[in-house]
């Protein structure tokens, strides 16, 4: 199968973040910061997405950092809540960005208003640090769908985490993605957004990836095509790549991007 082939219809037709493999290799492998905020309906949770829309995203844009994706859960994780993923070119860039945020006066005033004036709009948040896969070295943000009746159309994104029994079995699963599986995803109508191995976080060793679909109907069709794919059925029985060998637990969540998200 020609791995350079990409479907010409649906979400897979327009990946705004797609660049040549040569250019990707020149930039190097990126890191993703994945923040999961736990909110409660009685804590005015809308204040949190408003903060990211009005202050965090503009502050990161001033630094040239991104894309930044902001998502709420449809199913699979605690609701309400907010999931934020930020793309950094390196660990050094992430550290520098955090330091510059603290020296950004406009952002600092907004953070003080969010956290220093009364009750917080969230209970806790957790952070996971992911290192991008070699064959998918940075976030691919799909082109936004056209507005409908003046309102943005929002896609469905699936966030999946695979836990492995050992670091060696995780390495095998990452190899499977790099060599074959990401290409099969594309051929079946998925839009791969990011793939990352957990560098710091909970429930290691593990990997997390995000794929997008125009709607749930397209998602069902894409997964059905993937499961029936001769290429997937060929590789899933390869020694070291079988589910029993490479993956011990799978977590899946369906997400809806916020209208202001840079990944939508």
C-alpha positions in Angstrom: 0.0 0.0 0.0 1.3 3.5 -0.9 1.6 5.2 2.5 1.7 8.6 0.8 -1.9 8.2 -0.3 -4.3 10.4 1.7 -8.1 10.3 1.3 -9.4 13.3 -0.7 -12.7 13.6 1.2 -13.7 14.5 4.7 -11.3 15.6 7.5 -8.4 13.7 6.1 -8.4 16.0 3.0 -7.3 19.2 4.8 -4.6 19.0 7.4 -3.5 22.5 7.8 -0.5 21.5 10.0 0.8 18.9 7.5 4.3 19.5 6.2 6.9 17.5 4.4 8.7 14.7 6.2 12.0 16.5 5.4 10.9 19.7 7.0 9.5 17.8 10.0 12.8 16.0 10.5 14.7 19.3 10.4 12.5 20.7 13.2 12.9 17.7 15.4 10.5 15.9 17.6 8.1 18.0 19.6 6.7 17.7 23.2 3.1 18.0 24.2 1.8 19.3 27.5 -1.6 17.7 28.2 -3.5 19.4 31.0 -6.8 18.0 32.4 -8.8 20.3 34.6 -11.5 19.0 36.9 -14.3 21.5 37.3 -17.7 21.5 39.1 -20.9 23.1 38.0 -21.2 25.0 41.3 -17.8 26.7 40.8 -18.7 28.8 37.7 -16.7 26.5 35.4 -17.2 28.9 32.3 -14.6 31.2 33.9 -11.9 28.6 33.0 -12.5 28.3 29.2 -13.0 32.1 29.2 -9.5 32.5 30.7 -7.9 30.2 28.1 -9.7 32.0 25.3 -9.0 35.5 26.4 -5.6 35.2 28.0 -3.7 31.9 27.7 -4.1 31.5 24.0 -3.2 35.1 23.2 -0.2 34.9 25.5 1.1 31.8 23.8 0.5 33.4 20.4 2.6 36.3 21.5 5.4 33.8 22.1 4.9 31.9 18.8 3.8 28.8 20.7 1.2 26.4 19.5 -1.1 25.2 18.3 -3.1 25.0 21.5 -6.2 22.8 21.6 -9.0 23.2 24.2 -11.6 20.5 24.5 -14.6 19.5 26.6 -15.7 15.9 27.1 -18.6 14.3 25.4 -18.0 10.9 27.0 -15.3 8.9 28.6 -13.9 11.3 31.2 -15.3 13.3 34.2 -17.6 16.1 33.2 -17.6 19.1 33.3 -13.9 19.6 32.7 -11.4 21.1 30.3 -8.6 19.4 28.4 -5.8 21.6 27.1 -3.0 20.3 24.8 -0.1 22.6 23.9 2.6 21.8 21.3 6.2 22.8 22.1 9.2 22.3 19.7 11.3 21.1 22.6 11.5 20.8 26.4 13.6 23.9 26.5 10.9 25.8 24.6 8.3 24.6 27.1 10.4 25.7 30.1 11.1 29.1 28.5 7.4 29.6 27.6 6.4 28.9 31.2 8.9 31.4 32.5 7.9 34.1 30.0 4.2 33.6 31.0 5.1 34.5 34.5 6.8 37.7 33.2 3.9 38.6 30.9 2.2 41.5 32.7 -1.1 41.2 30.8 -1.3 37.4 31.4 -0.2 37.9 35.1 -3.1 40.3 35.8 -5.6 37.8 34.3 -4.1 34.9 36.3 -4.4 36.9 39.5 -8.0 37.7 38.7 -8.7 34.0 38.0 -6.9 32.6 41.0 -6.8 35.4 43.5 -10.3 36.8 43.6 -12.6 34.4 45.3 -13.1 30.7 44.6 -11.2 28.9 41.9 -13.3 27.8 38.9 -11.6 24.3 39.0 -10.9 21.7 41.7 -7.5 20.4 40.5 -5.6 19.8 37.3 -3.3 17.1 36.2 -0.4 17.4 33.7 1.0 14.8 31.4 4.1 15.3 29.3 4.3 13.5 26.0 7.1 13.1 23.5 6.0 13.0 19.9 6.5 9.9 17.8 9.3 9.9 15.3 7.0 9.5 12.3 4.4 12.0 13.6 6.7 14.6 15.2 4.3 17.5 15.7 0.6 18.3 16.0 -1.4 18.3 12.7 -4.3 20.7 13.2 -7.1 20.1 10.6 -8.5 23.0 8.7 -11.6 24.3 10.5 -14.9 23.3 9.0 -16.9 26.1 7.4 -19.3 28.0 9.6 -22.9 27.1 9.4 -25.5 29.9 9.9 -22.7 32.0 11.3 -21.6 29.5 13.9 -18.5 27.3 13.8 -19.0 23.6 13.1 -17.1 21.5 15.6 -15.6 18.1 15.0 -15.4 15.0 17.2 -12.0 14.1 18.5 -11.1 10.8 20.1 -8.4 10.7 22.7 -7.0 7.2 23.4 -4.4 6.1 26.0 -2.7 2.7 25.7 -1.0 1.4 28.8 1.7 -1.3 28.3 2.9 -3.9 30.8 6.6 -3.0 30.3 8.7 -0.3 28.7 9.8 -2.9 26.1 6.2 -3.7 25.1 5.4 0.0 24.9 8.4 0.4 22.6 7.0 -2.3 20.4 3.6 -0.6 20.2 5.2 2.8 19.3 7.2 1.0 16.6 3.9 -0.5 15.2 2.5 3.0 15.0 5.6 4.5 13.4 6.1 1.8 10.8 2.5 1.0 9.8 -0.5 2.0 11.9 -0.5 5.8 11.5 -0.4 5.2 7.7 -3.3 2.8 8.0 -5.3 5.4 10.0 -4.8 7.9 7.2 -5.9 5.5 4.6 -9.1 4.6 6.5 -10.2 8.3 6.9 -8.8 9.2 10.3 -7.1 12.6 10.8 -4.1 12.0 13.1 -3.7 15.0 15.4 -0.9 13.8 17.7 0.9 10.7 19.0 3.0 10.8 22.1 4.8 8.6 24.6 4.3 9.5 28.2 7.5 11.1 29.5 6.0 12.2 32.8 2.6 11.6 34.3 0.4 8.9 35.7 0.0 5.2 34.8 3.3 4.7 33.0 4.4 3.2 30.7 1.8 4.5 28.3 1.2 6.4 25.1 -1.6 8.8 24.2 -2.9 9.8 20.8 -5.7 12.0 19.3 -7.5 11.4 16.0 -10.3 13.6 14.5 -13.5 13.0 12.6 -16.0 15.3 11.0 -18.8 13.6 13.0 -19.6 10.4 14.9 -20.9 8.8 11.8 -17.6 9.3 10.0 -15.8 7.9 13.1 -17.8 4.7 13.0 -17.1 4.2 9.3 -13.4 4.9 9.7 -13.0 2.5 12.6 -15.0 -0.2 10.8 -12.7 0.2 7.7 -9.7 0.1 10.0 -10.7 -3.1 11.7 -11.4 -4.8 8.3 -8.2 -3.5 6.7 -6.0 -6.2 5.3 -3.0 -4.2 6.3 -4.1 -3.9 10.0 -5.0 -7.6 10.1 -1.6 -8.4 8.7 0.4 -6.4 11.3 -1.8 -7.2 14.4 -0.5 -10.8 14.4 3.1 -9.9 14.0 5.2 -11.1 17.0 5.6 -8.3 19.5 2.8 -6.3 18.0 -0.2 -8.3 19.1 -2.6 -6.7 21.6 -1.7 -9.3 24.2 2.0 -8.4 23.9 1.9 -4.6 23.4 -1.2 -3.2 25.2 -2.6 -4.1 28.6 -5.3 -1.4 29.1 -7.0 1.1 26.7 -8.7 4.3 27.8 -10.8 6.2 25.3 -12.7 9.6 25.5 -14.7 11.6 23.0 -14.0 15.3 23.0 -15.6 18.4 21.5 -13.3 21.4 20.8 -14.1 24.8 22.2 -15.1 27.3 19.4 -11.9 29.2 20.1 -9.6 26.1 20.1 -6.7 26.2 17.6 -7.4 22.5 16.9 -11.0 22.1 15.8 
